[in-house]
Amino acid sequence: MVAFLWAFEPQLTSLHPEGRQNGQWATSMRETSPYARNYLKTHGERPHPLAGAIHFLNCKTTTELIEQANYSDEYAPTFKFSAYNFQGMYDRATGVDGKPTIEFRQHAGTLSSEAILNWIKTAVGIIDYLRKVDDSTLLSLLRIVEHESWEKLGDGEDDKRERTLGPILAESKFTISDLLTAIGLHGPAAYYKHRWTRLPKEARELTPESSERSSEGAAGQPPEEQFEDQSEESEEASETEKPKAEVLDEDLEKTELDEKAERDKLDKEIA
């Protein structure tokens, strides 16, 4: 699961609004994990997504795996500030009482039963898929990130990289909808098809960990061959921005008009 979350972090992050993407309380594994930070210090560049996935697959113990993947420092000596918190698993592996759970921390609060159901289906579906998938199928899926030629770093250079290398994989040839379809989550794939959020290109305030990143390590080698298109034009995935007040009015109107229908749908799902 750690290898999967690492490999497809851009796709999974696109499920959430900008304020929930690599925030202080839900940090990016690719930026703040001990493995990523140590690799950058040693090699002067970020590890390729596939290399990172293979690294995690080769970890020998649960404690080694989580210590490499989950963010922790002297000011926050727990793993809870990562987007995916494996503290419960780590406690169980080290003999501490507690539930061996995995916390998905990024999703924003919502009263929409439709949004809640699809997020539950997505989180549980990912875990269920990874429990059942055979090694060769998983490796074939992970190899898709060989075609990820660059990552958005929020360092002010992302717009230039996009002009040179084209859109990132998660916003073009293999979006979150494609990923969910690939693992058999067709309902959430349809739900999120036009709801995912592009990762920002504007420069952002960097954390101490992310400020260590080298811009030279941002872009890997472009793929030798064009990745086969598995999605419709990516432009369809983002809707024209509307004023916040207009969006709020539409949301409130939808809530009032569809509340009973959503309750009926939820009752059917539970049944």
Buried (B, 14 or more C-beta within 10 A) or exposed (E): BBBBBBBBBBBBBBBBEBEBBBBEEBBBBBBBBBBBBEBBEEEEBBBBBBEBBBBBBEBEEBEEBBBBBBBBEEEBEEBBBBBBBBBBBBBBBEEEEEEEEBBBBBBEEEEBBBBEBBBBBBBEBBBBBBEEBEEEEBBEBBEBBBBBBBBBBBBEBBEEBBEEBBBBBBBBBBBBBBBBBBBEBEBBBEBBBEBBBBBEBEEBEBBEBBEEBBBEBBBBEEEEEEBEEBBEEBEEBEEEEEEEEEEEEEEEEEEEEBEEEBEEBBEEEEE
